[in-house]
Amino acid sequence: MIRNKPDVIIQDLEIMADAVNYRQWIYSRISRYIGQRIVELGAGIGNFTESFLDRELVVAVDNYNPCIEYLEKRFSGHGNVVPVKMDISSHEILSLSRYKPDTIICINVLEHVKDDSVAVSHMFQVLSRGGHIVLFVPAFQFLYGNIDRSVGHHRRYSKNELKERLIVAGFKLKDIFYMNSIGTIGWFLNNKILKRKEESASQVIFYDRFVVPWLKHMEYYISPPLGLSLIAIGEK
């Protein structure tokens, strides 16, 4: 594990790096929409980038210098991974169209963007025709609390809100669904009751090892009416 100076964002991402089962669960829900030329917006320290190493190209974008440095070290031996420092809410993102991406992946990022409508519109312009956008965001504003604030979340989403962002930008909605139903209980407890300001590494590891495997199996057969996260797929 590459260590940076104390930083709440890096620390949170490093905690989530140990959630291997959870990450594989997310990948299993989105893998059929992932092509060969990927732009990953908000790549962080590369927790999900690692899942795309068999693809032709992964442009790993983040606007935070410590994350870019982390990505450069972590994937220094992979010529198909291109770390790029860029603010996804600015017009500079339009330059990413030169990579001709067939997939844009945005996992736990859109909630950090103040003007998310503009950001999704930019993604539409960058994506090649026929390509897919994968948005993974935190669900339900009533769950918003101290941890959300500490990591820079502006909001959590409802299905209607996320669907509107995609359609207004020009995307055709392919699918939208909740994920991680049981996680809502822990998040509510930590955020609203215990008022914690950061995630617990021990809780994340316990949940990943002992809850995610059976919850993944259950939600495969029964689509939950709510969840800690919301996934939407759009097509250009």
C-alpha positions in Angstrom: 0.0 0.0 0.0 1.3 3.4 -1.0 1.2 5.9 1.9 0.6 9.6 1.6 0.7 12.2 4.4 -2.5 12.2 6.6 -5.4 13.2 4.4 -9.1 12.3 5.0 -9.8 11.7 1.3 -6.8 9.4 0.8 -7.5 7.6 4.1 -11.1 7.0 3.2 -10.1 5.6 -0.2 -7.5 3.4 1.4 -10.1 2.0 3.8 -12.3 1.2 0.9 -9.3 -0.5 -0.9 -9.7 -3.4 1.6 -13.4 -3.9 0.5 -12.5 -6.5 -2.1 -15.8 -8.4 -2.2 -17.8 -5.1 -2.3 -15.7 -3.9 -5.3 -16.1 -7.2 -7.1 -19.9 -6.9 -6.5 -20.1 -3.5 -8.1 -18.0 -4.7 -11.0 -20.4 -7.7 -11.5 -23.3 -5.2 -11.8 -21.7 -3.0 -14.4 -19.3 -5.2 -16.4 -21.5 -5.9 -19.3 -21.6 -2.2 -20.2 -17.8 -1.7 -20.0 -16.0 -1.5 -23.4 -12.3 -1.3 -24.3 -11.6 2.4 -24.2 -12.5 3.7 -20.7 -12.5 7.1 -19.2 -12.8 6.7 -15.4 -13.7 10.0 -13.9 -12.7 10.4 -10.2 -10.3 7.5 -10.2 -9.1 8.3 -6.7 -6.2 6.0 -5.8 -7.2 3.4 -8.4 -9.4 1.0 -6.4 -11.6 0.4 -9.5 -9.0 1.2 -12.1 -7.4 -2.1 -11.1 -10.5 -4.0 -12.4 -10.0 -2.5 -15.9 -6.3 -3.4 -16.5 -7.3 -5.9 -19.2 -8.8 -3.2 -21.4 -7.2 -1.4 -24.3 -7.1 2.0 -22.6 -8.0 3.4 -19.2 -7.8 7.2 -18.8 -7.8 7.6 -15.0 -9.0 11.1 -14.2 -8.9 13.0 -10.9 -8.6 16.6 -9.9 -6.6 15.9 -6.7 -2.8 16.0 -6.9 -2.2 13.3 -4.2 -4.5 10.9 -6.1 -2.7 11.5 -9.4 0.6 10.8 -7.7 -0.8 7.7 -6.1 -2.1 6.5 -9.5 1.2 7.2 -11.3 3.1 5.0 -8.7 0.5 2.3 -8.5 0.2 1.8 -12.3 3.7 2.7 -13.4 4.1 -0.6 -15.1 0.8 -0.5 -17.1 1.2 1.4 -20.3 -2.6 1.3 -21.0 -3.3 3.3 -17.8 -3.1 7.1 -18.3 -3.5 9.2 -15.2 -4.8 12.7 -16.0 -5.3 15.6 -13.6 -8.5 17.4 -14.5 -11.7 18.9 -13.0 -14.6 17.0 -14.4 -16.9 20.0 -13.9 -14.9 22.3 -16.1 -14.9 22.6 -19.9 -11.4 21.0 -20.0 -13.0 17.6 -19.7 -14.1 18.0 -23.3 -10.5 17.4 -24.4 -10.9 13.8 -23.3 -12.9 13.1 -26.5 -9.5 12.7 -28.2 -9.2 9.3 -26.5 -12.5 8.1 -28.3 -13.9 6.4 -25.2 -16.7 3.9 -25.6 -17.2 3.9 -21.8 -17.3 6.6 -19.1 -17.3 5.3 -15.6 -18.1 7.6 -12.7 -18.1 5.7 -9.3 -18.8 7.7 -6.2 -17.8 11.0 -7.9 -20.9 12.9 -9.1 -22.0 13.7 -5.6 -18.7 15.7 -5.2 -19.5 18.0 -8.1 -21.4 21.2 -7.3 -23.0 21.5 -10.8 -23.6 17.9 -11.6 -25.9 18.7 -14.6 -23.1 20.4 -16.4 -20.7 17.5 -15.6 -23.1 14.9 -17.0 -23.6 17.1 -20.1 -19.8 17.2 -20.6 -19.7 13.4 -20.3 -22.2 13.1 -23.1 -20.1 15.2 -25.4 -16.9 13.2 -24.6 -18.4 9.8 -25.1 -18.4 8.1 -28.5 -21.7 7.5 -30.1 -23.2 4.1 -29.0 -21.0 4.2 -25.9 -22.2 3.8 -22.3 -22.0 5.9 -19.2 -22.0 4.2 -15.8 -22.9 6.4 -12.8 -22.6 5.0 -9.3 -23.8 7.4 -6.6 -24.9 7.5 -3.0 -28.7 7.2 -2.6 -31.3 8.9 -0.4 -30.8 12.4 0.9 -32.2 11.4 4.3 -29.0 9.4 4.9 -26.8 12.5 4.4 -24.6 13.1 7.4 -21.2 13.9 8.9 -19.3 11.3 6.8 -20.8 12.7 3.6 -19.8 16.2 4.6 -16.2 15.2 5.6 -15.5 13.6 2.2 -17.1 16.5 0.2 -20.5 15.2 -0.8 -22.9 17.9 -2.0 -25.9 15.5 -2.1 -27.3 12.0 -2.3 -29.6 11.0 -5.1 -33.1 9.6 -5.8 -33.9 7.6 -8.9 -35.8 10.4 -10.4 -33.0 12.9 -9.9 -30.3 10.7 -11.4 -32.6 9.7 -14.3 -33.3 13.4 -15.0 -29.5 14.3 -15.1 -29.0 11.6 -17.8 -32.0 12.3 -20.0 -31.5 16.1 -19.9 -27.9 15.6 -21.0 -29.1 13.6 -24.0 -28.5 10.0 -22.8 -31.0 7.1 -23.3 -31.6 5.5 -20.0 -30.7 1.8 -20.2 -31.1 0.8 -16.5 -31.3 2.2 -13.0 -31.3 0.3 -9.7 -30.5 0.4 -6.1 -27.7 -1.7 -4.5 -26.6 -2.6 -1.0 -29.9 -2.5 0.8 -28.5 -3.5 4.2 -25.8 -0.8 4.0 -28.5 1.8 4.6 -28.9 0.7 8.2 -25.2 1.0 9.0 -24.9 4.4 7.2 -27.9 5.8 9.0 -26.5 4.6 12.4 -23.0 6.1 11.8 -24.1 9.3 10.2 -27.3 10.3 11.9 -27.1 8.6 15.3 -23.4 8.2 16.2 -22.5 11.4 14.2 -19.2 9.9 13.0 -17.0 11.9 10.7 -15.2 9.1 8.9 -15.7 5.5 8.0 -14.5 2.7 10.3 -11.9 0.4 8.8 -13.0 -2.4 11.1 -16.6 -2.0 10.1 -15.8 -1.9 6.4 -13.7 -5.1 6.6 -16.4 -6.9 8.7 -19.2 -5.9 6.3 -17.1 -6.8 3.3 -16.2 -10.3 4.6 -19.4 -11.4 6.3 -22.3 -9.4 4.8 -21.5 -8.7 1.2 -21.2 -12.3 0.0 -24.7 -13.3 1.0 -26.2 -9.9 0.3 -24.8 -10.0 -3.2 -26.5 -13.4 -3.7 -29.8 -12.2 -2.3 -29.9 -9.0 -4.4 -29.1 -11.0 -7.5 -32.5 -12.7 -7.2 -34.5 -9.9 -5.5 -34.1 -6.3 -6.7 -34.2 -4.1 -3.5 -36.6 -1.2 -3.3 -33.9 0.9 -1.6 -30.1 0.8 -1.2 -27.1 2.7 0.1 -26.1 3.3 -3.6 -27.8 3.9 -6.9 -26.5 2.7 -10.3 -27.6 4.2 -13.6 -26.6 3.2 -17.1 -27.0 5.6 -20.1 -26.3 5.2 -23.8 -25.3 7.8 -26.3 
